[in-house]
Amino acid sequence: MALEIERKFLVTGDGWRAAAHKVVPMAQGYLNDLAAMDTGAMKASVRVRIQGDEAYLNLKSRELGHTRQEFDYAIPVDDARGLLALSVGGLVDKRRHYVTVDGHLWEVDEFLGDNAGLVVAEIELSSADEAFTKPAWAGREVTDSPRYYNLALATRPFNQWTAVEQAGEG
């Protein structure tokens, strides 16, 4: 079983841009929706992602917080395009910027389309209590806030949030 231990933060400012050593465009969609997860009808999200010239099918358990089961499988890009056409909700388009800070890889997601204006940074850890340096551009932690999960953004994108929600409150 694969476990993902991930912390998620809102990004403040552009200080991370100069340190980014790689950028990959991504488009992803879900074969189930947030309601199926919220009601417990499904216990895992099923995501299709095209990132650059690669594609993946991903299943992630529905636990809230920093630790979840995650399974990721490479699939042909043409298959991914077909599966994206079957997605429920909207597609999530973003550019993922890779930034290394004190030996840890941070993934800074700059959202596009209906989620434009939202920038979130994630760090994957080996254990829940692993120490890491939080860079100045990593603001408030939103690991436990489901509205920042990509599945939620596909269902209710950032451009539908209230001004209070967009400010990172509420």
C-alpha positions, -999 to +999 in steps of 0.1 A: +000+000+000+013+034-009+009+062+016+011+099+008+020+123+036+015+158+023+012+193+038-004+221+018+000+259+021-014+290+005+013+308-014+020+345-006+039+366-031+062+355-060+094+348-040+093+311-051+094+319-089+131+326-092+139+293-073+117+271-096+139+247-115+112+230-136+076+238-147+051+212-160+017+220-174-011+197-160-047+190-169-067+167-147-102+156-142-121+132-119-142+102-127-162+107-095-174+138-079-171+155-045-207+144-035-198+107-039-169+112-016-188+134+009-217+109+013-193+080+016-207+064-016-170+062-028-140+059-005-114+071-031-111+098-057-103+086-092-082+111-111-069+113-147-039+136-152-019+146-182+013+163-172+036+173-200+039+143-223+029+117-196-004+106-182-015+089-150-046+073-134-046+080-097-067+067-068-065+085-035-084+076-003-108+101+012-092+108+046-090+144+055-056+156+066-020+150+056-019+111+053-039+092+027-035+060+006-025+069-029-020+047-060-006+061-093-005+043-126+011+054-159-013+052-188-011+061-225-018+098-231-045+090-257-063+069-231-060+098-206-076+122-232-105+098-236-109+095-198-108+132-194-138+135-217-157+113-192-148+135-162-175+148-139-172+185-129-147+207-145-111+201-155-084+215-133-057+232-153-025+243-137+013+248-140+033+229-114+066+246-104+092+225-087+112+244-060+138+228-037+142+243-002+168+229+022+167+195+006+129+192+003+110+194-030+080+218-029+054+216-057+039+250-063+006+248-082-004+279-101-040+273-112-054+285-145-089+288-160-117+288-135-092+284-106-069+313-118-056+334-089-051+304-066-016+293-059-009+265-034+023+248-024+026+212-013+054+193+003+055+155+005+071+140+036+085+106+047+067+108+080+040+130+096+065+144+121+094+150+096+109+184+101+111+208+071+119+245+064+088+265+057+098+291+031+087+328+036+064+324+006+045+295+021+016+311+041-012+297+060-015+259+061-046+245+044-039+208+047-071+201+066-093+224+044-111+203+018-120+232-005-083+233-015-083+197-027-082+194-064-114+173-064-132+202-047-117+227-072-131+206-100-165+207-084-165+243-071-137+263-087-119+293-071-139+318-093-171+307-076-157+313-041-168+343-021-143+372-016-139+360+020-130+324+009-107+337-018-088+357+009-082+324+026-107+330+054-142+315+061 
